Every structure is written in structure tokens, then in C-alpha cells.
Amino acid sequence: MESFLIEGGQTLKGSITPQGAKNEALQILCAVLLTPETVTVKNIPDIVDVNKLIQLLKNFGVGVDKLAPGFYRFNAKKVDLDYLSSDQFKTDGKGLRGSIMLVGPLLARFGKGSIPLPGGDKIGRRRLDTHFDGLIKLGAEFNYNREDYFYSVNAKRLKGTDLLLDEASVTGTANILMAAVLAEGKTTIYNAACEPYIQQLCGMLNRMGAKISGVGSNLLTIEGVDSLGGTDHTVLPDMIEIGSWIGLAAMTQSEITIKNVHWKHLGQMPAVFRKLGITLEQREDDIFIPAHKKGYKIESYIDGSILTISDAPWPGFTPDLLSIILVVATQARGSVLIHQKMFESRLFFVDKLIDMGAKIILCDPHRATVIGHDFKYKLKSSTLTSPDIRAGVSLLIAALSAKGTSIIHNIEQIDRGYENIDIRLRQIGANIKRIKS
């Protein structure tokens, strides 16, 4: 076990380049199972969750060649389906939430797919009904072994149908989409997620020979094809990491440039940070954040009522950044209500911020009111434990802004989503060390 030792209160300066998008990479890696031909992918982040999925592909017999950092070649010509029924797969699949997206491609190409109850962040209920309801409506037979918590589906050939998803699930949409591209006939997916990750997946599949229209909307139409070919793909920069660096710059009152962010894929994110009073400048495809030496002031609504920031399906604000927004608000001038609609356990890390001196009222599992300090009082250093990826990085930002020495335990959670974060932070002046717990 490892921990971070942090000397906070340092002003940072420099530029940082975001890693490839974790959520996109997990979908793209599952999609390589749809073809026996070679697929090359660039900008894959070197993080725990992605590396676990690459190992799962290797265990299936997929040829994996690392050509350069972040650049891989995959070939799924020979896939060992016996691995699906092995005890090893039941163990391996549990450790990664993204493993659920293996089911759709396996079912579409080989007629069967299985998965143990997947792991991931403990942030509340994360049901799988949307995934399996969609696959069943495409013609799959479903089985759930309650004793082993093991899900399986099988079908000789999927048949296109009209689907109305009960929620705009990103992973659910990806799974059903990857199954539908090899189904017989036409499939429509209404209430589909339309995040940039899904748009990227659709673009990749179309280059492989799929026929998907409506990309970027919540109504996808898929004309099934008999087979798919190889392609090349480049993963977008990670929008969640970009938001994390914006929050870091604001909280440490530092001048930071975030390089090559793909502005057109950032959606509501710049606007939401600006509502907190944070200055963001677009410099070509970079984000420049000046040092906020005079702080930043939260906007109110035009009638004077308190600002509410909440999550919503794309193009609404991503729930993965609400933890960052909450931490940034602790040093703002003014107050804000944070409303986390999707997950009922994601705000439970605020007690750690309260211990550091933040003024936060946890109204219920979904809402917290933050009264900012306006930098009149610094957060206090503390010994912390990372509960999940996003809360872990939020606590890391808080520790970097606090005066004194902080320790963060369970940083394996942070490593699941952020590539070499301590090395990259040191390059812009942070005093952070990785130590053995």
C-alpha cells in the first residue's frame, strides 16, 4: 500500500498535458473484440483501470503490442471463449467496472458473453439493468447466477429492434451499441447517452464498417452489418482530468496552462467553473488559468438566489466533476448548493473537508451547501483516505492548497484514474511524494 505525502500551500506554475480519457479508452478497448482485424489506438492512459482491461484482453487471447507509450496494437483474431467460464475470469472481471462493456462485443461476435458483478467506485447504486434489458430486447437469453453473482447472455444472432433506454447510461449505451452493430436489421436507441466518449466510439465503429447515424444526439440508428474491419483510433484528452487541473489552479492560486484540451468537447465545464468566478482563457486549443490572487466570486442567479450546480446527462454537467467543484467552492467568495443527483454516496467525503476547516453543510446524501472562505482562512493539513477516484483527487487538491503536511492513504484509488499524477504535479512545482504506508 502507498500514500501521498504532501507539503501544501505551494504556488504552482507551468503547463500540463491531460492524459487520454479513461472513460473513452475503456469503451474503445472493449470494441477491439468486434473484429478479427488489427486495431491501433493512440493516447491510451497508463492507469490502473485501463491496464486491468488490457490484461483481461490478453487473458482472452487478444494479441496486444505496445508500440510506444500510450500507443497499442490489438488483434482479436483468436479469442479464447473458455476463459469466460473459468474461475480466473470470475476473479479478474470483478476488479473493474468497465469490464461490463465486454459483454456486448462478445455476444455480437461470438454469440455469448458473461461477466461477474463488476467492481469500481463505491459511490452508490450502479445497476446493470439498462445493459441487459437492451441485450435481451436484441434477442439474447439472459441468466443470472445469484450464488456467484455471475451474469451471462447468449444468442445465435441478434436482431435489430427499437429501444427506449430507461436511463441515458454511458456504459449501457456503449454496450448495446456494440452489440447492435453486428445484429441483423435496424436498431434504434432512444434516450441514448451522447457524451463525447460515445461520439468517439461511434466514429471508430463507423470507420470499421458499421452504419451508425444520429451520432451526437440521443437517438442513434444502427443498420447491422455482417462483419467489421480494423481501424486506427486516437483517444480524446480526459475531460475530467482537465477539470481537475482547473480546480487545482484555482485552489492554489496558481498560473497554469492546460495543453491541447479539445475545447469543442468540453461542453458545460468551462461555463460552470466561470460561474464560480474562475477566469479561463482560451489560447488556441489550450486553457490558460491566471493566478487568482484576489480570489474568485460565485455568481448568483439573476433574482439574487443562491447558485445551484448539479449534474445531468450530456450536454449537461458531468457528475464526475462535482467533487472538484465542491472543493473549489470552499475557498470562493459566496455560497453554492451542490446537487449530486446520480449517486447517493458521492458526497460522503465532505466530512474530511469539514475536518480541514471547510464550511460545508451536508443537507442529505445528494446535496451540500458550501460557504466559501474567500482565502481568508486556509484549509488545515490532515491525514486523509481516498474513498474513490474523484473524491481522492478532490482531497489531493485540498491538501495541496492547505498549509502544512498532509498524508493521503489508499491512493490506489487515485491511480485508477490519473496517470503518474505525483510526477506530473512535481513538474509544475508541487511538493508531493509517494511513500509506503
N, C-alpha and C positions, 0 to 999 in steps of 0.2 A: 504494500500500500504506500502511496505517495501523497504528499501535501505540498501546498504552496506557502512559502514564507515571504511576506510582503512588507516592505517599508513604504508606507503610504505617504501622501502629502507631497509627492514629487510632481513638478510640472513636466509634461512630456512635449516632444516636438519631433516632427518628421512626417514621413509618408508611410503608408501601409497598404498592401495589396490584398484584397479579400481572397479567400480560398474559393474553390469550386463549391457550388451549392450542394449541401448534404442531401436535402430532400429530393432534388432532381437526380443526383447521382444514384440514389437507391432505386429509383424507378428505371433509369436507363440501364443499370446493371441487370435488373431482372429481365428487361426486354431482349437481352442478347440470347436468351433461351428460345426465342421465337424463330430463329433461323439457323440452318447448318453452315451458313457462310460467315466470313470473318467480319467482325465489327471492331472498329478502333474508336476509343474515347479519350479525349483530352480534358485536362483540368479536373481530374478526379481528386477530391481532397484526401489527404493522408490522415484519416481519423479512424477511431476505433470502430464505429458502426459500419462504415464503408468497408474497412478491411475485413470485418467479420463476414460481410456479404460476399466479398471476393473469395474468401476461404470456402464459403458454402458452395459457390460455383465450382471451385476446384474439386470439392468433395463429390460433386455431381459428375465430374469428369470433363468439365469445360476446360479447354485449353486457354491458359492465361499467361500472357507475356508482358512484363513491364518493360516498355521501350525507353522510358525516361521518367523522371519524377512527374506523377500525375497523368502519365500517358500510357495507356494499356491497349493491348490487342486481345480480343476474345474470340474463341471459336467453339461453338456448341454442336459440332457435327456428331460427336459421340457423347450421349448423356446416359449416365447410369441410373436408371429408374429404380433399381433395387435399393438405392440409398434412401429413397422415400420411406421405405418400411423398416429401416434399420433403427436400432436403439440410439446409434450415434446421431442420426438426423433429429430424433426427438430431443436430444440434448442440445445439439447445435442450433436448431431453429428457435429454441426458447429465448436465446440471448439477444434477439434482435427484433424490434418491432417491424422493421422494413421487410422481414422475411415473408410476411403475409403476401407481398406482391409477387412472389414466385409462383403462387397457385394459378393465377390466370394464364400466364405463358405456358406452364406445364400442361394445364388442362387443354388449352387450344391446340398445342402441337402434338402432344403425346396421349391425350385422352384421359389423363388422371393427374391429380395434384393433391398434395397433403401438406399439413403444417401443424406443429404443436402450438398451443396457446402462446403467442409471441410475447416477448418482454417489452422493454422500453421504459420511458419515464413514468413514475408513479405520480400522475397529476390528476387522477380521477378516472371515471369510467371511460373506456375506449373500446366500444363494442365493435364487433365484426359483422353485424347483421347486413349492412349495406353491401359488403363484398359478396357474401354468399347468397343473399337474395337475388342479386344481379346474375350471378353464375347459374343459379337454379332456373331463373327465367330464360336463360340462354339454352337450357336443356340439360344441365348437369344434375346427376343424382348426388345428394348430399348425405353425409354421415358424420355424426359427432360421437366420439367415444368419451363419455363423461369421466370414466375412471382414469384415462390417460390424458384428458384434456386435448384430444387429438382430432383435428378436422380433416375430412377428405372429401373429394368430389371426383366424379368420373363421367365420361360421355364419349360415345363413339365419334360424333361430330356435332358441334354446337350449331344452333340455328338462330339466325338473327331475329330480333323482336324489338318491340317498343318498351323502353324502360323509363320509369319516373323514379329517380332516387329519392329515398326518404330523407337524405341529408346530402349536402354538397361536399362529400368526403373526398379529399385529395387522393388518398391511397385507394379508397374504394373506386373512384372514377378511373384511376390508372389501372387497377386490376381488371375491372370489367372491360375497359377499352382494349387492353392487351389480349383478352380472351376473344373479343368481338371481331378483331381484325382478321382472324382465320375462321370465323363462323360462316356458315352457309347463308347467303342472303344479306338483307339490310338490317342494321341495328340502329336505333336512335336512343341516345342517352340524354334525357331531360333533367334539369337541375344538376347537371354535371359541374364539378369544380372547374374553374377556368384560370387557376393560378399560372404564372409563367412556367412552373415546373411541368404542368400538364401540356401547355402550349409547346414546350420543348420536346416532350415525349411524342406528341402528335407529329411534329415536324420530322423527328427521327423516323418514326414508323412510316410516314409517307415517303421518305427517301428510300426506305426498304421495300417499297411497293404497295403499302397499304393505301386505302382510299378513304380518307377521313376529311370531312368538311365541317364547317362551323367552328374551326379552331379559334379559341379566344372567347367564345360565347358559352352559355350554359346549355346549349343544345348541340350535341355532337351527332353527326350522321356517319355511319361506317358501312361501306359496301365491302362485304367479306371477300377475301382472296384466298387462293389455294395455298400460296406459299409466299414467304418473304425472303429478300436477299440481304447482303451485307451493306454496310454504310460506314461513314465517318461521322463523329459527333463531338461537339465541344460543349461542356457544361458551363452554364452561366455562373457569374460570381454569386456568392452566397449573400442573399438579401438580409438574412438575419445577422450575419456577421457584420455587414455594413452598418446596420442599425446599432449593433453593439459598440462599434468604434465611434459612432456619432455620440452615443451616450457617454463613452469614456472621455472623449474630448471635452464635453460639456462639464462633467463632474470634476475633472481635474483642471479645468480652466486652461486647457492646452490648445495649441495651434497644430492641427493635424490635417493632412491631406489623405483622402482615401482614393486610391487609384483605380481607374478602369471599372466603374461601377455599373455600367449599362443603365443609364438614367431611365430609359423608357420602360424598364421592367421593375422600377421601384414602387410604382403605384402610389398609395396614400402616405407612404413612410415619410418623405420629406415634409409634407404638409403637416403631419401630426407633430413632428419634432419642432416645426416652426410655431405651432400653437403653444408649445411650452416656452417659447421665446428664444429658441436656439437659432443662430444665424448659420445658414448653409448656403454656400456659393457654388454654382455650377461652373466649373472651369473645364470646357470641352467635355470629356467623359469622366472627370474627377469630381469629387466633393471636397471643398475646402471649408474647414471649420476654424474660424479665428478663435483666439483665446478670449473667453468671456470673463474678462477681469472685473466687469461691473455686474456680473451675474446675468440672469435671464428671467423674464417675467411671463407668467402664464396668462394667456388670453382668457377673457370671459366671453360668454355669449352676448349677442347684441342687446339683450334685455338685462344684462348685468348678472345673470345667474352663473353658477359655478360650471366650469368646463367639465364635460364627461368624455373620457377616452375609452372606447370599447372595441372589442374585436368583432369581425364579421367575415363571411366568405368573400373571397376576391371578387371585385376590386376593393372591398373593404380592408380595414387594417388587420394585419396578421396577428393571431394570438401569440405567436412565438416572441413577439417584441414587447408585449405588455409588461413583462417583468423588468425589462430595461427602462421602459417609460416610467414605471413606478419609482425605480431608484433615482433616475434623473430628476424627478419631481421633488425628491427630498431636499434638494438644495435650490429649488426655484423660488421666485418671489410670487407668492399667491398659493392657491389651493386647487386641487383637481380630484375628481372622482374617477377611479379606475374600475371599470366593469369588465371582468373576465367572464364571458358568457358560456364558453365552451367547456371548461374543465373546472370541477369544483374543488380541486386540491392545489391549484397552481399558485394561489396567493398565500399559502400557509408559511412561506419562507419569511413573511414580513415581520414575524416576531424577532427574527435575528437582526433585522434593520432597526427595530424599536430598541433592542438592547444596545445598538450602536449609537442611539440618540436621535433616530428619525422620529418625526411626528406623524404617525400613521394610525388611523382608526380602521380596524378590520370590521366592516359592517356586518358581513356574513361571508360564507365561503366564496362568493363571486364578486364582492365589491369591497373596495378600500378607499378611504379618503386620505389624501396626503396633504399636509400643511408644510410648505417649504420653509427652509431655514434662511434662504437668501444669502448663504455663505457666512452668516453672522456666527454660526456655530458649526464647526466641523464635526463630521461623524467620528466616533471613537473607534480605535482599533479593537479587534476582538478575535477570538478563536471561533471559527465557523465550520460548518459542514455542508457540502454541496448536496442538495436533495435531488436535483435533476439538472439537465444541461443548461437550460435558460436561466433558472434561478441561480445556478452555480456561477455563471458569468456575471449575473447581476450583483451577486455578493462580491465577486472579484473586483468589479468596478467600484463598489462601495469601499472595499478595503484599500484600493489604490488611491482613493480620494481622502481617506481618513488619515489623521496624524497618528504616527506610531507604528508598531509592529503587529501585523495580523497573521494568522495562520488559517488556511482553508484546507480541511480534510476532505476525503472522498473525491479527489479531483479526477478520478477515473470517469466520473460523470461529465466533467467539462471536456476531457479528452475525447469523449464520444462524438462531440460536435465541432471542436475547434482544433485546428492543426497547429501543433508546436506553438501554442499560444504564449508560453513563457518566453521562448526565444524571440518571437516577433515583438512582444511587448518590450523586452530589453533593448531592442534595436531603436525604439523611439524614446528611451530614457527611463523606463520603469525599473524599479528595484524589486525584482521578483526572482525567487529561486525555487527549484523543485527539490524537495527533501524527502527522505524516507520517514514514514510515520513511525 
